[in-house]
Amino acid sequence: MAFKVAVAGATGNVGREMLNILEERGFPVGEVVALASRRSVGTEVSFGDRTLKVKALDGYDFSDTDICLMSAGGAVSKEWSPKIGKQGCIVIDNSSAWRYDQDVPLIVPEVNPDAIDGYTRRNIIANPNCSTAQLLVALKPLHDAATIKRIVVATYQSVSGAGKEGMDELFTQTRAVFVADPVEAKKFTKRIAFNVIPHIDVFMDDGSTKEEWKMVAETKKMLDPKIKVTATCVRVPVFIGHSEAVNVEFEKPITADEARDILREAPGCLVIDKRENGGYITPLESAGEDATYISRIREDSTVDNGLNLWVVSDNLRKGAALNAIQIAELLVARGLIQPKQKAA
Ligand SMILES: NC(=O)c1ccc[n+]([C@@H]2O[C@H](COP(=O)([O-])OP(=O)(O)OC[C@H]3O[C@@H](n4cnc5c(N)ncnc54)[C@H](OP(=O)(O)O)[C@@H]3O)[C@@H](O)[C@H]2O)c1
């Protein structure tokens, strides 16, 4: 069985990672097509030891394509995903365009795989925000064990979460600081080099930001609508890897030792938690890795049944590309998709 897969946004941070992961995990592809904006037509991207010439998404005929891995931003997805879905190609979208649509399943395979059945209503499946994906991989097994009541989370999000322009801005500003050139902020609202910015996405009426709202809405949609969530999302001068300081209050008692044992067995999780110098994970070490790492697990004595955790993952992988390909694998594993083209 071999599928025709299109990667839309193939020249971007997430799209390139999708191509790497399709190859690494041996996803059953017959043909891979790299799509981006008209600006990139004819440029080349790597897929294993092959080179793919980029084609334009605009006007591409998806009628013989099985899966479109979409990472070209919300506006592009709003316009294109329904048209692609109508051509019988399943869209797995990385933007926030469809996550809150009742007819679109929002999936992290380790958390709510059974919700995938709803994809047929639009032929679109949404990938969550990068910060929510890693949070829920770590919290789902603890919720199953002791029922989460409330989550307080502060994020430390890398610049790659803002696309390739975000990475370029950190690099250019850092260099400018060292050579005493003027420092210009274009992508971010303030200087990001040697700084942190408590503002990601637009402001909402209640003073929170859209990024913070996404963590609340997506946790409720995927894990449990009864859980209370409050988030503060912060951009930090790290290239790849989002970190989260998480405080969780449970209905039932759970000790740090019990949580550590549960997370050691949990899918997608890796516990690195030694109470000594360096006995925890940092975002630098998570880059290029698939796991959601959990460190600094400890009891919070200021509330009943409270735990603190430090959760770190590669935002381009579990936060985006890896999760999307795991969703494609889930479609195949459950027999929900058959290749349109018969093997020669
Ligand atoms: N980075 C993360 O951690 C992360 C995590 C979760 C979700 N996401 C989401 O994934 C999407 C992509 O993010 P990214 O970080 O990869 O951004 P990026 O590095 O800026 O790449 C954007 C991609 O979209 C393409 N694109 C832009 N306008 C287009 C158009 N009109 N038609 C077709 N393609 C177009 C670009 O092609 P050109 O090169 O031709 O402009 C490029 O391939 C966004 O929706 C983002 O919110 C990102």
The ligand as an SDF file (V2000), in Angstrom:
LIG
                    3D

 48 52  0  0  0  0  0  0  0  0999 V2000
    6.4620   26.4080   13.8950 N   0  0  0  0  0  0  0  0  0  0  0  0
    5.7430   25.7580   14.8070 C   0  0  0  0  0  0  0  0  0  0  0  0
    6.2050   25.3970   15.9030 O   0  0  0  0  0  0  0  0  0  0  0  0
    4.3400   25.4100   14.5080 C   0  0  0  0  0  0  0  0  0  0  0  0
    3.6930   24.5550   15.3680 C   0  0  0  0  0  0  0  0  0  0  0  0
    2.3750   24.2320   15.1300 C   0  0  0  0  0  0  0  0  0  0  0  0
    1.7620   24.7650   14.0360 C   0  0  0  0  0  0  0  0  0  0  0  0
    2.4150   25.6050   13.1960 N   0  0  0  0  0  0  0  0  0  0  0  0
    1.6840   26.1330   12.0460 C   0  0  0  0  0  0  0  0  0  0  0  0
    2.2020   25.5830   10.8530 O   0  0  0  0  0  0  0  0  0  0  0  0
    2.0780   26.5290    9.7860 C   0  0  0  0  0  0  0  0  0  0  0  0
    3.4370   26.7730    9.1460 C   0  0  0  0  0  0  0  0  0  0  0  0
    4.3640   27.2130   10.1190 O   0  0  0  0  0  0  0  0  0  0  0  0
    5.9180   27.3380    9.8010 P   0  0  0  0  0  0  0  0  0  0  0  0
    6.5440   27.5550   11.1230 O   0  0  0  0  0  0  0  0  0  0  0  0
    6.4100   26.2280    8.9460 O   0  0  0  0  0  0  0  0  0  0  0  0
    5.9470   28.7180    8.9330 O   0  0  0  0  0  0  0  0  0  0  0  0
    7.0380   29.2030    7.8770 P   0  0  0  0  0  0  0  0  0  0  0  0
    8.3870   28.6710    8.1920 O   0  0  0  0  0  0  0  0  0  0  0  0
    6.8720   30.6860    7.8160 O   0  0  0  0  0  0  0  0  0  0  0  0
    6.5580   28.5650    6.4750 O   0  0  0  0  0  0  0  0  0  0  0  0
    5.3450   28.9210    5.8650 C   0  0  0  0  0  0  0  0  0  0  0  0
    5.1100   28.0490    4.6520 C   0  0  0  0  0  0  0  0  0  0  0  0
    3.8440   28.3870    4.0830 O   0  0  0  0  0  0  0  0  0  0  0  0
    4.0160   28.6570    2.6880 C   0  0  0  0  0  0  0  0  0  0  0  0
    3.0630   29.6340    2.2080 N   0  0  0  0  0  0  0  0  0  0  0  0
    2.8940   30.9090    2.6010 C   0  0  0  0  0  0  0  0  0  0  0  0
    1.9360   31.5230    1.8820 N   0  0  0  0  0  0  0  0  0  0  0  0
    1.4760   30.6000    0.9930 C   0  0  0  0  0  0  0  0  0  0  0  0
    0.4930   30.6120   -0.0320 C   0  0  0  0  0  0  0  0  0  0  0  0
   -0.2180   31.7030   -0.2990 N   0  0  0  0  0  0  0  0  0  0  0  0
    0.3000   29.4820   -0.7460 N   0  0  0  0  0  0  0  0  0  0  0  0
    1.0170   28.3700   -0.4970 C   0  0  0  0  0  0  0  0  0  0  0  0
    1.9630   28.2930    0.4560 N   0  0  0  0  0  0  0  0  0  0  0  0
    2.1920   29.4000    1.1950 C   0  0  0  0  0  0  0  0  0  0  0  0
    5.4180   29.1760    2.5990 C   0  0  0  0  0  0  0  0  0  0  0  0
    5.8650   29.0930    1.2570 O   0  0  0  0  0  0  0  0  0  0  0  0
    6.9210   30.1740    0.6480 P   0  0  0  0  0  0  0  0  0  0  0  0
    8.2630   29.7320    1.1330 O   0  0  0  0  0  0  0  0  0  0  0  0
    6.7020   29.9890   -0.8020 O   0  0  0  0  0  0  0  0  0  0  0  0
    6.5100   31.5200    1.1750 O   0  0  0  0  0  0  0  0  0  0  0  0
    6.1380   28.2300    3.5480 C   0  0  0  0  0  0  0  0  0  0  0  0
    6.3740   26.9920    2.9060 O   0  0  0  0  0  0  0  0  0  0  0  0
    1.4600   27.7700   10.4270 C   0  0  0  0  0  0  0  0  0  0  0  0
    0.0610   27.6950   10.2460 O   0  0  0  0  0  0  0  0  0  0  0  0
    1.8030   27.6290   11.8860 C   0  0  0  0  0  0  0  0  0  0  0  0
    0.8970   28.2960   12.7150 O   0  0  0  0  0  0  0  0  0  0  0  0
    3.6980   25.9290   13.3980 C   0  0  0  0  0  0  0  0  0  0  0  0
  1  2  1  0
  2  3  2  0
  2  4  1  0
  4  5  1  0
  4 48  2  0
  5  6  2  0
  6  7  1  0
  7  8  2  0
  8  9  1  0
  8 48  1  0
  9 10  1  0
  9 46  1  0
 10 11  1  0
 11 12  1  0
 11 44  1  0
 12 13  1  0
 13 14  1  0
 14 15  2  0
 14 16  1  0
 14 17  1  0
 17 18  1  0
 18 19  2  0
 18 20  1  0
 18 21  1  0
 21 22  1  0
 22 23  1  0
 23 24  1  0
 23 42  1  0
 24 25  1  0
 25 26  1  0
 25 36  1  0
 26 27  1  0
 26 35  1  0
 27 28  2  0
 28 29  1  0
 29 30  1  0
 29 35  2  0
 30 31  1  0
 30 32  2  0
 32 33  1  0
 33 34  2  0
 34 35  1  0
 36 37  1  0
 36 42  1  0
 37 38  1  0
 38 39  2  0
 38 40  1  0
 38 41  1  0
 42 43  1  0
 44 45  1  0
 44 46  1  0
 46 47  1  0
M  CHG  2   8   1  16  -1
M  END
$$$$
